[in-house]
């Protein structure tokens, strides 16, 4: 077993750390939070949380930092982000080991998550020279009209346990090149990884005289989370978590006319046609369903199999599940690690009771194992099961059989969530139907690719109860800036738009 103390020492993090940073590490008056590993229950580290006074002190310093940071040219901001990316490269293996220790995902997945931070840093560097506005033709002679983008201000980022560092980077590093400063509230289930990342970033920012651009406060949802949602000094709150959590945050932010960027629950599905490559399908389903022990927002939770391949694919999946190696996520032979904690196991078992009550047939698995481990589960489902509309954050895969594609799409779209979706087929017409207006209603739609593993270059997010937010690539940067339309009159006249005449 990898020792937390050795990793923390390499990263410059003490075993009892402050969880509050602005221009410097603060004492933290919110009590001590102990983080334990879901792998074996060992203590990863302890963090002194922030309280309301710490929060106000942090916001004051962040506002001062913003006044200075927004005046730095965007390409210069990008150079500092590049240095942060280089530091993350230097500590990639140690950060990945810490993610695995604290969150429980496979080491290979943890390395991928840290690599995602590095990739986002690279992306943000290029973006720093491409914060474009449009030029429009004015209807008035001697006038020029264009739009430009300004930094939004203080951006609050609330992250979830399942991607303890990558999702922060999607927001923070892009917000940085946009000229914003960031207030990060990580999940209380994974505070040590947040402290480690903050430590690395702080060294770079302090060297350049910009401490306070990236801020951290570990704290409770009631004391810190609610303060952030209701705080008018934070024009944007980006929150990742359950749909229930997001609805609360969204309402609180909307009540003060603020902006929210919500990445919430997913209830993702794959539709597999008779003509698909079954080998590709099975590989995609297994990774999508059990990757991160079913605790990804893009986890494959529903599988629609056309009748010609339904029995064959179901049988193959059961056989694969029977041979899965479940255990230590540091072991290269392991394919599924633990759930985050015992509460997650309880929620899974409660969900399985509902499945059985609604005449779902458990074909394999679902049993708790020792500690925070479970057997992944396959369920034969039917369209009248109400529980299917809920997202159970655990490795439960519902399998449906269908005849007609329109029927499959109708059931596919019947759930409240709308994050990621996929179809496996060799039929161009079926693929185009799935991608058309009458097809998937999700923010992400793939053909012959699973529901998990989005690339950073595309905008990431979903529709309906998933929140409608978009992070990472494409033009997602616009969420962190405010648009300004400018008109310049270089003539000697003062004509009005729409031909209005007004003489005095």
C-alpha positions in Angstrom: 0.0 0.0 0.0 1.3 3.4 -0.9 1.9 5.6 2.1 0.1 8.9 2.2 2.8 10.6 4.3 5.5 10.0 1.6 3.4 11.4 -1.2 2.4 14.5 0.9 6.0 15.1 1.7 7.0 15.2 -2.0 4.1 17.6 -2.7 5.0 19.9 0.2 1.8 19.1 2.1 1.8 18.5 5.8 -0.3 15.7 7.4 -2.4 18.4 9.2 -2.8 21.2 6.6 -4.6 24.4 6.3 -7.5 24.2 3.9 -7.7 27.9 3.3 -5.5 29.9 1.0 -5.7 33.3 -0.6 -2.5 35.3 -0.7 -1.1 32.9 2.0 -2.1 29.9 3.9 -4.6 30.8 6.7 -5.1 29.1 10.1 -8.7 28.1 9.4 -11.3 28.3 12.1 -13.8 25.7 10.9 -12.5 22.7 12.7 -10.4 19.7 11.5 -11.6 17.4 8.8 -10.0 14.0 8.6 -9.8 12.4 5.1 -9.7 8.6 5.0 -9.0 6.3 2.0 -11.8 4.2 0.7 -9.2 1.6 -0.2 -8.6 0.5 3.4 -9.9 3.2 5.7 -6.5 4.6 6.5 -6.0 8.3 7.2 -4.8 10.2 4.2 -4.5 13.5 6.0 -6.2 16.2 8.1 -7.3 19.6 7.0 -8.2 22.7 9.0 -11.4 23.9 7.4 -12.4 27.5 6.9 -15.3 29.3 8.6 -17.4 32.4 7.7 -14.7 34.8 8.8 -12.0 33.0 6.8 -14.3 33.2 3.8 -14.8 37.0 4.1 -11.1 37.5 4.6 -10.4 35.4 1.5 -13.0 37.3 -0.6 -11.4 40.6 0.4 -8.0 39.4 -0.8 -9.4 37.9 -3.9 -11.0 41.2 -4.9 -7.7 42.9 -4.5 -6.0 40.2 -6.6 -8.6 40.6 -9.3 -8.1 44.4 -9.6 -4.4 43.6 -10.5 -4.9 40.4 -12.5 -7.5 41.8 -14.9 -5.0 44.4 -16.1 -2.4 41.7 -17.1 -2.6 41.1 -20.9 -4.3 37.8 -21.6 -1.2 36.3 -23.4 0.8 37.1 -20.3 -1.7 35.4 -18.1 -1.4 32.4 -20.4 2.3 32.2 -19.8 1.7 31.9 -16.1 -0.9 29.1 -16.7 1.8 27.4 -18.8 4.1 27.4 -15.8 1.3 25.9 -13.7 0.9 23.2 -16.4 4.6 22.4 -16.3 4.5 22.1 -12.5 1.6 19.7 -12.7 3.7 17.6 -15.2 6.5 17.5 -12.7 4.3 16.1 -10.0 1.9 14.0 -12.2 2.7 10.6 -10.7 2.6 11.8 -7.1 -0.7 13.7 -7.7 -2.2 10.7 -9.4 -1.2 8.5 -6.4 -2.9 10.9 -4.1 -6.1 11.0 -6.1 -6.2 7.2 -6.0 -5.5 7.1 -2.2 -8.2 9.6 -1.4 -10.8 8.9 -4.0 -10.2 5.2 -4.8 -10.2 5.3 -8.6 -7.7 3.1 -10.5 -4.2 4.5 -10.7 -4.4 4.5 -14.5 -7.6 6.6 -14.3 -6.0 8.9 -11.7 -3.1 9.5 -14.1 -5.5 10.3 -16.8 -7.3 12.8 -14.5 -4.0 14.6 -13.7 -3.1 14.5 -17.5 -6.4 16.2 -18.1 -5.3 19.2 -15.9 -2.1 19.4 -17.9 -4.0 19.3 -21.2 -6.3 22.0 -20.0 -3.4 24.1 -19.1 -2.0 23.7 -22.7 -5.4 24.5 -24.1 -5.8 27.6 -22.0 -2.4 28.9 -23.1 -3.5 28.9 -26.7 -6.9 30.3 -25.7 -5.2 33.3 -24.1 -4.5 34.7 -27.6 -7.9 33.8 -29.0 -10.5 35.6 -26.8 -12.2 36.9 -29.9 -15.0 39.4 -30.4 -17.1 40.1 -33.5 -17.2 43.2 -35.7 -20.6 44.1 -37.1 -21.6 46.5 -39.8 -23.5 49.5 -38.5 -26.6 50.8 -40.4 -25.5 54.3 -39.6 -22.9 56.1 -41.8 -19.6 56.8 -40.2 -20.1 54.3 -37.4 -18.2 51.2 -36.4 -19.7 48.5 -34.2 -18.0 45.6 -32.5 -18.1 43.4 -29.3 -15.4 42.7 -26.8 -15.1 40.5 -23.8 -14.0 41.5 -20.3 -13.2 39.4 -17.2 -16.2 38.6 -15.2 -14.6 38.9 -11.7 -14.6 36.3 -8.9 -15.6 32.9 -10.0 -16.8 30.3 -7.4 -16.0 26.7 -8.3 -17.6 23.9 -6.3 -16.3 20.4 -7.2 -17.4 16.9 -6.5 -15.4 13.9 -5.2 -15.3 11.8 -8.3 -13.0 14.1 -10.3 -11.3 15.9 -7.4 -8.9 17.9 -9.6 -9.7 17.7 -13.3 -13.1 19.5 -13.1 -11.5 22.3 -11.1 -8.9 22.8 -13.9 -11.6 23.0 -16.6 -12.9 26.0 -14.7 -9.9 27.6 -13.0 -7.3 27.5 -15.7 -9.7 28.8 -18.4 -11.1 31.5 -16.0 -7.5 32.6 -15.3 -6.6 33.4 -18.9 -10.0 35.2 -19.1 -8.7 37.5 -16.3 -10.8 36.1 -13.5 -9.8 35.0 -10.0 -11.1 31.7 -8.6 -12.6 30.6 -5.3 -12.4 26.8 -5.0 -14.6 24.8 -2.6 -13.6 21.2 -3.1 -15.7 18.2 -1.9 -15.1 17.5 1.8 -14.6 13.9 0.7 -11.4 14.8 -1.2 -9.8 17.8 0.5 -6.2 16.6 0.5 -5.9 16.5 -3.3 -7.2 20.0 -3.4 -4.7 21.2 -0.9 -1.9 19.6 -2.9 -3.0 21.2 -6.2 -3.4 24.6 -4.5 0.1 24.2 -3.0 1.6 23.6 -6.5 -0.3 26.5 -8.1 0.4 28.9 -5.3 4.2 28.6 -5.7 3.9 29.7 -9.3 1.5 32.6 -8.6 3.6 33.8 -5.6 6.7 33.9 -7.8 5.0 36.2 -10.2 3.4 38.4 -7.6 -0.1 37.2 -8.3 -1.0 35.3 -5.1 -4.8 35.4 -4.6 -5.7 34.6 -8.2 -6.4 31.0 -7.3 -8.0 30.6 -3.8 -9.0 27.6 -1.8 -11.5 27.1 1.1 -12.3 23.7 2.4 -15.5 23.9 4.4 -19.0 22.6 4.9 -21.8 23.0 2.5 -24.0 24.9 5.0 -21.4 27.4 6.1 -19.3 27.9 2.9 -21.3 26.5 0.1 -24.4 28.5 0.9 -22.3 31.6 1.4 -20.8 31.3 -2.1 -24.2 30.7 -3.7 -25.7 33.7 -2.1 -22.7 36.0 -2.4 -23.2 38.8 -5.0 -19.4 39.3 -5.0 -19.2 36.1 -7.0 -21.0 36.8 -10.3 -20.5 33.2 -11.4 -20.8 29.9 -9.5 -19.7 26.8 -11.3 -21.0 23.7 -9.4 -20.6 20.0 -10.1 -22.6 17.4 -8.3 -26.0 15.8 -8.1 -29.1 17.3 -9.8 -30.6 17.8 -6.3 -27.6 19.9 -5.2 -27.6 21.8 -8.4 -31.2 22.8 -8.2 -30.5 24.3 -4.7 -27.4 26.2 -6.0 -29.1 27.3 -9.1 -32.1 28.8 -7.2 -29.9 30.6 -4.8 -27.7 32.1 -7.5 -30.7 33.0 -9.6 -32.3 34.8 -6.7 -29.5 37.3 -6.7 -29.5 37.5 -10.5 -26.1 35.8 -10.7 -24.9 33.3 -13.2 -24.6 29.6 -12.6 -22.7 27.0 -14.6 -24.1 23.6 -13.6 -22.7 20.2 -14.4 -25.1 17.8 -12.6 -26.4 14.2 -12.8 -26.1 11.9 -15.8 -28.2 8.8 -16.6 -26.3 7.9 -19.7 -27.2 5.2 -22.2 -25.9 3.3 -25.2 -28.2 2.2 -28.0 -26.7 -0.9 -29.8 -28.1 -1.9 -33.2 -28.0 -5.5 -34.5 -25.4 -4.5 -37.1 -22.9 -3.1 -34.6 -19.4 -4.4 -33.9 -20.2 -6.5 -30.8 -16.6 -6.6 -29.6 -16.3 -2.9 -29.7 -19.6 -2.5 -27.9 -18.8 -4.9 -25.1 -15.5 -3.1 -24.4 -17.2 0.3 -24.3 -20.0 -0.9 -22.1 -17.7 -2.5 -19.5 -15.5 0.5 -19.2 -18.4 2.9 -19.2 -20.3 0.9 -16.6 -17.6 0.1 -14.1 -15.0 2.8 -14.7 -14.4 4.7 -11.5 -16.7 2.1 -9.9 -19.7 3.6 -11.6 -19.0 7.0 -10.0 -18.6 9.1 -13.1 -21.2 11.6 -14.3 -20.7 9.9 -17.7 -21.0 6.3 -16.4 -23.0 4.1 -18.7 -26.1 3.3 -16.7 -28.5 2.1 -19.4 -27.9 -0.3 -22.3 -30.5 -0.7 -25.1 -29.8 -3.8 -27.1 -31.7 -4.6 -30.4 -33.3 -8.0 -30.2 -31.0 -9.7 -32.6 -27.9 -9.2 -30.3 -29.6 -8.8 -26.9 -29.1 -12.4 -25.6 -25.5 -12.7 -27.0 -24.3 -9.3 -25.5 -26.0 -9.9 -22.2 -24.4 -13.3 -21.8 -21.0 -11.9 -22.7 -21.3 -9.1 -20.2 -22.3 -11.4 -17.4 -19.3 -13.7 -18.2 -16.9 -10.7 -18.1 -18.4 -9.4 -14.9 -17.9 -12.8 -13.3 -14.2 -12.6 -14.0 -13.5 -9.0 -13.0 -10.7 -8.3 -10.5 -12.1 -6.0 -7.8 -9.7 -4.6 -5.2 -6.7 -2.4 -4.7 -6.7 0.3 -7.3 -2.9 0.5 -7.2 -2.7 -3.1 -8.5 -2.4 -3.0 -12.3 -4.5 -6.2 -12.5 -7.5 -4.5 -10.8 -10.3 -3.3 -13.0 -12.6 -1.9 -10.4 -11.7 -0.2 -7.1 -13.9 0.9 -4.2 -16.9 3.2 -3.9 -16.1 6.4 -2.1 -17.5 5.4 1.3 -19.9 3.2 3.1 -22.8 5.6 2.6 -22.4 5.0 -1.2 -22.8 1.3 -0.6 -26.0 1.9 1.4 -27.4 4.0 -1.4 -26.6 1.2 -3.9 -28.3 -1.4 -1.8 -31.4 0.8 -1.3 -31.5 1.2 -5.1 -31.3 -2.5 -5.6 -34.3 -3.0 -3.3 -36.3 -0.5 -5.4 -35.2 -2.4 -8.5 -36.5 -5.7 -7.2 -39.7 -4.1 -5.9 -40.3 -2.8 -9.5 -39.8 -6.2 -11.0 -36.3 -5.6 -12.3 -34.3 -8.9 -12.6 -30.8 -8.8 -11.1 -28.8 -10.9 -13.5 -25.4 -10.5 -11.8 -23.8 -8.9 -8.8 -24.7 -6.0 -6.5 -23.5 -7.6 -3.3 -21.4 -5.6 -0.9 -17.9 -7.0 -0.3 -15.5 -6.1 2.5 -14.9 -2.4 3.2 -16.1 -0.1 0.5 -16.1 -2.7 -2.3 -19.1 -4.1 -4.2 -19.7 -6.4 -7.1 -20.9 -4.5 -10.1 -24.4 -5.2 -11.1 -26.3 -6.1 -14.3 -30.1 -5.7 -14.3 -32.7 -6.8 -16.9 -34.9 -3.8 -17.0 -38.2 -2.7 -18.5 -39.5 0.7 -19.5 -42.1 0.9 -16.7 -39.4 0.9 -13.9 -39.5 4.3 -12.3 -36.2 3.7 -10.5 -34.4 3.8 -13.9 -35.2 7.6 -14.1 -33.0 8.1 -11.0 -29.2 8.2 -11.0 -27.9 5.7 -8.5 -24.2 6.7 -8.3 -22.9 3.1 -8.3 -22.0 0.4 -10.8 -25.5 -0.7 -11.8 -26.2 -1.4 -15.5 -29.8 -1.6 -16.8 -30.2 -3.7 -19.9 -33.2 -3.2 -22.1 -34.2 -5.1 -25.3 -35.9 -3.3 -28.1 -37.1 -3.9 -31.7 -37.7 -0.5 -33.2 -35.1 2.4 -33.1 -37.8 5.1 -32.5 -39.0 3.2 -29.5 -35.4 2.9 -28.1 -34.9 6.7 -28.6 -38.2 7.5 -26.9 -37.2 5.5 -23.8 -33.6 6.8 -24.0 -34.9 10.4 -23.8 -37.6 9.7 -21.1 -35.2 10.3 -18.2 -34.8 13.7 -16.5 -31.1 13.8 -17.1 -29.3 14.5 -20.4 -25.6 14.4 -20.2 -23.9 11.7 -22.4 -25.2 9.2 -25.0 -23.9 6.8 -27.6 -25.0 4.5 -30.4 -23.1 1.6 -31.8 -24.0 0.8 -35.4 -22.6 0.5 -38.9 -25.7 1.9 -40.4 -25.3 5.6 -41.5 -29.0 6.2 -41.5 -29.4 5.0 -37.9 -26.4 7.0 -36.8 -27.8 10.2 -38.4 -31.2 9.7 -36.8 -29.6 9.4 -33.4 -27.6 12.6 -34.0 -30.6 14.5 -35.5 -33.3 16.6 -33.9 -35.4 13.5 -33.4 -32.5 11.6 -31.7 -30.5 12.0 -28.5 -31.5 14.9 -26.3 -28.2 14.9 -24.5 -25.4 17.4 -24.5 -23.0 14.7 -25.8 -23.9 12.2 -28.5 -21.3 9.7 -29.8 -21.3 7.1 -32.5 -19.3 3.9 -31.9 -17.7 5.4 -28.8 -18.9 4.9 -25.3 -20.4 7.5 -23.0 -17.3 8.1 -20.9 -14.0 9.7 -21.8 -14.8 13.1 -23.3 -11.9 15.0 -24.9 -11.1 18.5 -23.6 -11.4 20.2 -27.0 -15.2 19.9 -27.0 -17.6 21.6 -24.8 -18.6 19.3 -21.9 -22.1 19.4 -20.4 -25.7 18.3 -20.7 -29.3 19.3 -20.9 -32.4 19.0 -18.7 -31.7 18.1 -15.1 -28.0 17.9 -16.0 -28.0 21.7 -15.7 -27.2 23.1 -19.2 -23.7 24.2 -18.4 -20.7 23.8 -20.7 -17.1 23.6 -19.6 -13.7 22.9 -21.1 -13.4 23.4 -24.9 -15.1 25.1 -27.8 -16.4 28.5 -26.7 -17.0 27.6 -23.1 -14.6 30.4 -22.1 -17.5 32.8 -22.7 -19.1 31.7 -19.5 -16.3 33.3 -17.5 -16.4 36.7 -19.3 -18.9 39.5 -19.8 -19.8 40.7 -23.3 -19.7 44.4 -24.2 -21.1 45.8 -27.5 -19.3 49.0 -28.6 -20.3 51.6 -31.2 -18.0 54.3 -32.3 -19.2 57.4 -34.2 -16.4 58.8 -36.3 -18.6 61.0 -38.4 -19.7 64.6 -37.9 -23.4 63.7 -37.7 -25.5 62.0 -35.0 -27.9 59.7 -36.9 -30.2 57.5 -34.8 -30.8 53.8 -35.4 -33.9 52.6 -37.1 -34.1 55.9 -39.0 -35.6 57.8 -36.1 -35.6 61.6 -36.5 -35.1 63.7 -33.3 -34.1 67.3 -33.6 -33.9 69.8 -30.8 
